[in-house]
Amino acid sequence: MQLKQRQKIIGVVTIVAFLSFFLPTHFVYAFWWDLPSINDLVALFFQTVFNLIGGVIAVVSTALNYAVSVRAGGDIPVVATTWKILRDFSNMIFIVLLIYMAFATIFDQGKYTFKDMIVRFLIVAVLINFSLVIGIFVIDAVQVLTNIFLGSIGNIGDRLGQYLSPGELLPSSAIGTASLAGGGLVSLIFAVILSSILLFSMLVALAFAFIRVPIIWMLLVVSPLAWMSHVLPNSEQWWKKWWSLFFGWNLFLPVYLFFIYLGLLFLSKRNEIINSVIQVGTTTNPANTPLVNTLTNGLTFNLLFFYIFAAVVMVGGTWAATKVTSMVGTGFDKGLGWAKGLVKKVPLPYVGNLQGAEAGVKARYGQFQQEGFKNPWLNKVYGGKEAQSRADARARDFFRVGERNAIEKQEAAEIATNKAKIRNMNTNDLRTRMSTGPRVQQLAVRELLKERNQLTGAEIIETYRMHGGDHTENGRKFIGSVDYGKLSGTERTNLLRESTDPTVRQKIAAVMAEKGNMGTTPADHVDWLANNARELYAQGSERIEFIQKAEKEDFMATIEAKSRLAAAGEIEIRDGAAIITTVPDILRARVQKMKADALAEVDRDAWGTFGAPPTDFFTEVQDKIRALQVAQPPVAGAAGPPPIPPKPGGGEVFKANILKEVTDNRKLRIINTITP
């Protein structure tokens, strides 16, 4: 308790001692009973207050002159040491961000994927180590502008005292003898008020000028964290906020000094300004007339106006500086965006410009996300969204959830998507990609080549097997759309043996019959036709139609195959109302139904050899021609009038139609031996 009382006493004594420096010295009394008058006390009070304010203004003006000269940059050990700690901490965060970005890319988590963050990540990873250098560079650049204004202004306190003349605020006569009921009191009140306004405005400017330095230091210290915030999309607002504050507090001083410079310029021309406004002479200008006539004092309208003007400049300049610098942050953000856009459009070799390169990288990364690695082995590690979709479909198939064959439908959709992407590629480029990359992409390339008829038979079989063969709907669909005539005999034979799809096997067997791809000997042909007709077709009419496809290659083998099946009761062949099963009967019935063009296409082995005994087929054709000749005998012509041309018989016409379709010389010689 006693300690607190002592502290209070020491404080009061200190304040009194401090105020005693500002007390006037001309009021001295020899004895304590020689008390001053009321006028003396009032004069003493106002003069003491005025002297006190003036002394504080002198101290503040000196401090303000020092504050505006302080440079925020330079080699500051505390700032540099603290900055290094935060820089090292930020570099450790980069490792965490890299891991997070990897998982975000794998699981496709919005804005945090590789393609969205990698550019900013790399830029920040480099520049964060130079954030202090960049900050000091900005401070030094702004200091150049500050030095220009400081050189033009000089000492702010001296310039204000020179133009405002604080001594003119007091009456020129002794206050103690003045009538305080009139103008003297008013003069003193105005002197205190105006000096208080000036003091307040200088204190506001001093406060902002002093606090800007530690704030700039603090912003330099946390600059690594500000740069780090530029990496993550959701924290980018802190990056913009930091630049807004940093530029704002750096530009505060030059903007404030600009307004001070304008204010001092106006104060230096105050008489000229007043005279120009009122447009009268200097001596008669009412603005220079004392506001209080009771005393001879210097309180004029001119002095009053410019004291208020100086206060407005000091306080308003501070306010304007804070507003202007706050707008700089927004302007910096827009300017940064404009600069980025400009840099992206700078021409570059190979890629055009950065904007094009960025678009290409994003497109390539999008493709990577969709398709994964090109290498088949790495594709198993990460196959992109397509691989995940296939895995989901495979799981649905396994657990029998949702639609059936989901994996095949997913794969078909991916093949269609990849085909659309590469449809405009030329054939040579497609062939280079036919056996590289993930299986789905290879299948897309191969299907395009098949549509362009650029796949060999071996490649068609290989593609069919890559689809999964007959075990998959996609495999059956692919092989069902193939032109089997372009395959070799061996490839068709292997494919017929490999395929289990009835429709596909029927198509393959039909082409094999038409191409004579049925074995090496006539007996092999008969066996092949009979066995495949029995295996591939259920209806007798379908079996007969299938066997007859081989008539151009081995006509007699088709007759024998029909006879074998007819004898076994697996097909039914009629000649009129009678059911026939023997080779001669079936041969005769078939020849009788065939037209001239069909007979002309029969293989030449069936027609026989010129000069050799006639074959059974030749004999049946000759019998048919002779029967037609009998049924439709020739008509002899007449001389007329009118002349009647001769008309050949039916056999002659039929024989001529056969000869017209035949191009093989051996067959022509044999057919010409037929006599209707």
VOSE-647960 format. One record per residue (C-alpha): residue in one letter; z, x, y. Coordinates in steps of 0.5 Angstrom, whole numbers, plus 500, padded with zeros to 3 digits. Layout:
BEGIN
AZXY ...
***
This chain:
BEGIN
M500500500 Q502506505 L495509503 K491503505 Q495503512 R494510513 Q486509511 K486503516 I489507522 I484513521 G478508521 V480505528 V482512531 T475514528 I471508531 V475509538 A474517538 F466515537 L466510542 S469514547 F463519547 F459513550 L464511556 P463512563 T467518566 H467515574 F473510573 V479515573 Y486512575 A492517576 F497512574 W498507569 W500502574 D494503578 L490498575 P482496576 S480490578 I476484575 N469487578 D471494575 L473491568 V466487567 A462493570 L466498565 F464493559 F457492561 Q456499562 T459501556 V455497551 F449499555 N451506554 L453505547 I446502545 G442507549 G446513545 V444509538 I437508541 A437516542 V439517535 V435512532 S429515535 T430522533 A431519526 L425515526 N421521529 Y423525523 A422519518 V415518520 S414526519 V417526512 R411527506 A413524500 G408528496 G409536494 D413539489 I419535487 P423538481 V427532480 V421527480 A417532476 T422533471 T423526470 W416524470 K415529464 I421525460 L417519461 R410522459 D413525453 F416518451 S409515453 N405520448 M410518442 I408510444 F401512443 I402513435 V405506435 L400503438 L394507434 I398504428 Y398497431 M391497433 A389499426 F393493423 A390489428 T383491426 I384490419 F387483420 D383481426 Q388480431 G385478437 K385482443 Y388488439 T383490435 F379497435 K373495439 D377491444 M382497445 I379504443 V376505450 R382504454 F386507449 L382514449 I382514457 V389513458 A391518452 V387523457 L389521464 I396519462 N398527462 F395527469 S398521472 L403526476 V397530479 I393523480 G399520484 I400526488 F393527490 V393520493 I399521497 D396528500 A389524501 V393518505 Q397524509 V391526512 L390520515 T398520517 N397527520 I392524525 F396519528 L402523528 G398528532 S396523537 I402520538 G407526538 N415524539 I415516538 G422516542 D420520548 R414516548 L417510548 G423512553 Q417515558 Y413508558 L419503558 S424507563 P431504560 G434507567 E430501571 L434496567 L441497571 P442496578 S441502583 S447500587 A454501584 I456495580 G463495581 T462493589 A457488587 S457481587 L457479579 A457472580 G449473582 G444478580 G448484578 L451480572 V444477570 S441484571 L446487566 I445482561 F438483561 A439490560 V443489554 I439484551 L432488552 S436494550 S438491544 I431488542 L429495542 L434498538 F433492533 S426494532 M427501532 L432500526 V427496522 A422501523 L427506521 A429503515 F422502512 A420509514 F426512510 I426507504 R418508503 V419516500 P424514494 I420508492 I414513492 W418518488 M420512483 L413510482 L411517481 V416518476 V414511472 S407513473 P406514465 L409508463 A404504468 W398508465 M401506458 S401499460 H393499461 V392499454 L395493452 P391486454 N398483455 S401488459 E395490464 Q399486469 W404492470 W398497471 K395493477 K402491480 W404499479 W397501483 S398495488 L405498490 F403505490 F397504494 G401499499 W407504500 N403510501 L398506506 F405503510 L406509514 P399510517 V398503518 Y404502521 L403509526 F396505527 F400499530 I405504534 Y399508537 L396501540 G402499542 L403506546 L396506549 F398499552 L405501555 S401507558 K396503561 R402497563 N401497571 E393497570 I394491565 I398487569 N394489576 S388487572 V391480569 I394478576 Q388481580 V392484586 G394490589 T400495586 T405494592 T404487593 N404485585 P409480584 A410483577 N413489580 T418485584 P425485582 L427479578 V434479581 N434479589 T441480590 L441487588 T436493589 N434494581 G428495577 L428489573 T421486574 F417482570 N413488568 L418491565 L421485562 F414483559 F413490556 Y420491553 I418485549 F411487547 A414494545 A419490540 V413486538 V409492536 M415495533 V417489528 G410486528 G407493526 T412494520 W410486518 A403488519 A403494515 T407491509 K402485509 V396490510 T398494504 S400488500 M392486500 V390493498 G393492491 T388486490 G383490494 F384496489 D383492483 K377489485 G374496487 L376498481 G372493477 W366494482 A367502480 K367501473 G361496473 L357501478 V359507473 K357503467 K350502470 V348510471 P342512467 L344516460 P339519455 Y338515449 V343510450 G340507457 N347507460 L354506459 Q354498459 G348498454 A352503450 E358499450 A354493448 G351497442 V358500440 K361492440 A355490436 R356495431 Y363494431 G362487430 Q358488424 F363493421 Q368488422 Q363483418 E360487413 G365493412 F363500410 K356501408 N358506402 P359502396 W365505394 L368505401 N366498401 K371496396 V376499400 Y374495406 G368490406 G370486412 K370479413 E365478408 A369481403 Q375477404 S371471404 R368473397 A376475395 D378468397 A372464394 R374468387 A381466388 R379459389 D374459383 F380463378 F385457380 R380452380 V381450387 G376446391 E369446390 R366450384 N362456384 A365458391 I364465390 E357464389 K356460395 Q359465399 E355470397 A349466398 A351465405 E352472406 I345474403 A342469408 T346471414 N344479412 K336477411 A336473418 K339480421 I333484418 R328479418 N324483423 M324490420 N318493417 T317494410 N318501410 D325501413 L327495408 R325500402 T329505405 R335500405 M334497398 S339501395 T344503400 G350499403 P354494400 R351490394 V350483398 Q346487403 Q342490398 L340484395 A338481402 V333487403 R330486396 E330478397 L326480403 L321485400 K320479394 E318474399 R313479402 N311481395 Q313488395 L318489389 T315492383 G317489376 A322493375 E325492382 I325485380 I329485374 E334490377 T335485383 Y336479378 R341483374 M344485381 H345478382 G349477375 G343475371 D343468368 H351468369 T350466376 E347460380 N344466385 G341470379 R338464376 K335461383 F332468384 I329469377 G326462378 S322464384 V319470381 D311470380 Y312473372 G304474372 K306481376 L311483371 S308488366 G308485358 T314489357 E318487363 R316480361 T318481354 N325484356 L326478361 L325473356 R330476351 E335477356 S335470360 T338464357 D336459362 P331454359 T327453365 V326460366 R325462359 Q319456359 K316459365 I316466362 A313464356 A308460359 V306466363 M306471357 A302466353 E296466358 K297473359 G296474351 N303478351 M305475344 G305481340 T300486337 T296483331 P293476330 A299474326 D304476331 H301471336 V301466331 D309467329 W310468337 L307462339 A310457333 N317460334 N317460342 A314453342 R320451337 E325454341 L323452348 Y321445347 A324439344 Q318434345 G312435340 S307434346 E310440350 R310444344 I302443344 E301444351 F305450351 I301453345 Q294451348 K296456354 A294462349 E287459348 K284464353 E287470349 D287468342 F284461340 M285461333 A292463333 T294457337 I290453332 E294456326 A301455330 K299448331 S298447324 R304451322 L308446326 A304440324 A306442317 A313442318 G313436322 E315439328 I309436332 E304431331 I296431331 R292426330 D284425329 G283418331 A288414327 A289420322 I295425322 I292432321 T296438319 T290443316 V287449320 P280446319 D282439321 I286441327 L280446329 R275440329 A279435333 R281440338 V273443339 Q271436340 K276434345 M274441349 K270441355 A264446356 D268450361 A274450357 L270452351 A267458355 E274461357 V276462349 D276469347 R270472345 D274474338 A274466336 W266466338 G265472333 T260478333 F253478334 G249479328 A255477323 P257471320 P259465324 T266464325 D269457324 F270456331 F263458333 T261453327 E265447330 V262448337 Q255448334 D256442330 K259439337 I252441340 R248438335 A252432334 L251431342 Q243432341 V243427336 A247422340 Q243423346 P236426344 P231429349 V226425353 A219428353 G216427360 A209423362 A204425367 G204419371 P203416375 P208417377 P210423373 I216423369 P220430368 P222431361 K230430360 P234435355 G238432350 G246432350 G247438346 E242442351 V246440357 F253441354 K250448351 A247450358 N254448362 I258453357 L253458359 K254457366 E261458366 V261465361 T260472364 D261476358 N255478355 R257479348 K259471348 L252470352 R248473346 I252469341 I252462345 N244463346 T244463338 I246456338 T240451336 P242444338 
***
